[in-house]
């Protein structure tokens, strides 16, 4: 293989690792009455086994969209859990007339026994300057850290982890 072909293969392997829904051939397709604007992933970015995080997603400004799971059902109370190796996929369905004048949050708290006010957490404040132009702020608290990246023509991937170097 040429260096270019190897580079292309590395990118394809990476995409397959990030988007098992697409690469496995069971990509989620919304029925015509519920078009999904973008798909997103929230996952634990830590190799520590059995990490559990409780997350909640919700509109913070202007209810121009609805969050759905892979079965295209609205996420009950916006709550979901993620664990090491088991990400959560959600879609954003834009309501009629949506103009991207919206903002939503994803708040994930690390679960060790009982969640308290001092539990490690990561907050993503998600907005957009327009189609395919996300604006995301990440706030880590009490030993939580996070980051994100854009997945071209799909959506964003949000990561949470424990900041092992933090004194909290």
C-alpha positions, -999 to +999 in steps of 0.1 A: +000+000+000+011+035-007+014+060+022-018+077+010-037+044+010-025+037+045-035+071+057-070+067+042-073+032+058-063+047+092-090+073+089-116+047+079-106+025+109-108+055+132-143+063+118-154+028+123-142+028+159-161+061+165-192+054+146-201+017+150-237+024+139-226+036+105-198+010+100-218-020+112-244-013+086-273-006+110-271+032+107-301+048+122-324+063+097-353+085+108-387+079+094-399+108+072-421+123+099-391+126+122-360+138+104-329+139+125-306+169+120-275+155+136-264+125+156-241+128+186-222+105+210-215+109+247-189+085+261-164+079+289-129+087+278-111+067+304-098+031+305-107+027+342-132-002+342-168+002+353-169+040+354-205+051+356-219+085+348-254+098+350-262+124+324-290+148+316-296+167+284-320+196+279-327+228+261-313+259+279-325+285+254-354+283+229-371+249+225-364+245+188-355+208+190-362+174+206-336+149+217-342+113+207-324+080+213-315+054+186-351+042+185-362+077+177-380+080+210-377+112+230-352+107+258-373+105+290-366+135+312-335+139+292-317+114+314-293+086+303-263+067+317-229+060+302-203+036+314-168+027+303-171+012+268-209+019+265-215+053+250-249+069+244-261+080+210-287+108+206-302+126+177-314+162+175-347+166+157-352+202+147-388+215+150-404+233+122-390+268+117-358+262+138-332+288+131-303+276+153-311+303+178-308+276+205-286+264+232-286+231+252-266+215+280-253+181+287-245+176+324-227+143+334-220+133+370-197+105+380-214+079+401-196+065+431-222+053+455-244+084+458-242+115+436-236+145+457-230+182+451-193+175+451-194+146+426-171+149+396-191+164+368-187+177+333-210+203+317-212+209+280-229+241+269-238+236+232-248+262+207-244+269+171-235+299+150-254+281+121-257+248+104-225+226+109-209+254+130-211+242+167-200+264+196-193+243+227-180+253+261-168+226+284-167+230+322-151+204+345-159+205+382-148+185+412-123+163+393-144+159+361-129+168+328-143+167+293-136+175+257-154+172+223-147+171+186-168+175+156-176+145+134-179+159+099-214+155+084-227+137+115-225+158+147-203+159+177-186+134+201-185+145+238-161+128+262-161+127+300-134+115+323-120+118+358-091+142+361-067+121+381-043+150+386-070+172+402-071+180+439-107+183+448 
